């Protein structure tokens, strides 16, 4: 895998990997950037969410489970001093579908967390990663 980062202006950069899709990155205004893009640390958190989402949906589809809607919400805490690594990450999975069982959903999430999601396994070296999940929650938002 390869990636390329180009300087744009101020603290704004664009980057692309082997997929050839450009991503805009910038520091927050608080950190001296213009906020024109997602911060690199936000991208790491989004990567964890995207990685596990792909794993979990893939596993449920292989089991012929119908997922009508699916969300993953992440919250994280970072160290107060440099390097300001993630120290805690919590994922909340929300599933909507007719034939989803707690056992199957939990197994898919656990396999993602322990075996398949490279992003969360890597960040799990410095952060405590926890999760909860809901099947057909009342609040569909």
C-alpha positions in Angstrom: 0.0 0.0 0.0 1.2 3.5 -0.9 0.1 7.0 -0.2 0.9 10.5 -1.4 0.4 13.8 0.5 0.5 17.2 -1.2 0.8 20.5 0.5 -2.0 22.9 -0.4 -1.7 26.0 1.8 -1.5 27.0 5.5 -2.0 23.6 7.2 -4.1 22.1 4.5 -3.0 19.0 2.7 -4.5 16.5 0.3 -3.7 12.9 0.2 -4.5 9.8 -1.8 -3.7 6.1 -1.5 -3.8 3.2 -3.9 -7.5 3.7 -4.4 -6.7 7.1 -6.1 -9.3 9.0 -4.1 -8.2 12.4 -2.7 -8.9 13.3 0.9 -8.5 16.9 2.2 -6.8 17.2 5.6 -6.3 20.3 7.7 -5.7 21.2 11.3 -8.5 22.7 13.3 -8.6 26.5 13.6 -7.7 26.0 17.3 -4.5 24.3 16.2 -3.6 27.0 13.5 -5.4 25.5 10.6 -8.3 26.7 8.5 -10.5 23.7 9.2 -10.8 23.1 5.4 -10.6 19.4 5.9 -10.7 16.5 8.3 -7.9 16.4 10.8 -5.5 13.4 10.5 -6.5 12.2 14.0 -10.2 12.3 13.0 -9.3 10.3 9.9 -7.8 7.6 12.2 -11.0 7.5 14.2 -13.1 7.3 11.0 -10.8 4.5 9.8 -11.6 2.4 12.9 -15.3 3.0 12.3 -15.1 2.2 8.6 -12.9 -0.8 9.1 -15.2 -2.5 11.6 -18.3 -1.5 9.7 -17.1 -3.3 6.6 -16.1 -6.4 8.7 -19.4 -6.6 10.6 -21.7 -6.0 7.5 -19.6 -8.5 5.5 -20.0 -11.2 8.2 -23.7 -10.6 8.6 -24.3 -10.7 4.8 -22.3 -14.0 4.6 -24.8 -15.4 7.2 -27.7 -14.2 4.9 -28.8 -11.6 7.5 -30.8 -8.6 6.2 -29.5 -5.3 7.6 -31.9 -2.5 6.6 -29.9 0.3 8.3 -26.6 0.3 10.2 -24.7 3.1 12.0 -21.5 3.1 14.0 -21.0 6.1 16.4 -17.5 6.6 17.9 -16.3 8.7 20.8 -12.7 8.9 21.9 -10.4 10.4 24.4 -6.8 11.5 23.8 -3.8 11.9 26.0 -3.4 15.4 27.5 0.3 15.6 26.6 2.3 14.8 23.4 2.1 12.4 21.8 -1.7 12.9 22.1 -2.6 9.4 21.2 -6.0 7.9 21.6 -6.4 6.4 25.1 -10.0 5.4 24.9 -12.3 4.6 22.0 -16.0 3.6 22.4 -18.1 2.3 19.5 -21.8 2.2 19.5 -23.2 -0.1 16.8 -26.9 0.4 15.8 -28.6 -2.2 13.6 -32.0 -2.3 12.0 -33.3 -5.5 10.4 -35.8 -8.3 10.9 -33.8 -11.4 11.7 -30.8 -10.1 13.6 -29.9 -11.9 16.8 -27.8 -10.6 19.7 -25.6 -13.7 19.4 -24.8 -13.2 15.7 -24.3 -9.4 16.0 -22.0 -9.8 19.0 -20.0 -12.5 17.3 -19.5 -10.3 14.2 -18.4 -7.4 16.3 -16.1 -9.5 18.4 -14.4 -11.1 15.3 -13.9 -7.6 13.8 -12.4 -6.4 17.1 -10.1 -9.4 17.7 -9.2 -10.7 14.3 -10.2 -8.7 11.2 -10.2 -4.9 11.8 -6.5 -3.9 11.4 -7.3 -0.3 12.3 -8.8 -1.1 15.7 -6.3 -3.8 16.5 -3.5 -1.4 15.8 -5.0 1.5 17.8 -5.9 -1.0 20.5 -2.2 -1.1 21.4 -2.5 2.4 22.9 -6.3 2.8 23.5 -8.8 0.9 25.5 -11.5 0.0 22.9 -15.0 -0.8 24.1 -18.4 -1.2 22.4 -22.0 -1.6 22.8 -24.7 -2.4 20.3 -28.4 -2.0 19.8 -30.7 -4.0 17.5 -33.7 -2.1 16.2 -33.4 0.8 18.7 -36.5 2.9 19.3 -34.8 6.1 18.1 -34.1 5.5 14.5 -31.8 8.6 14.2 
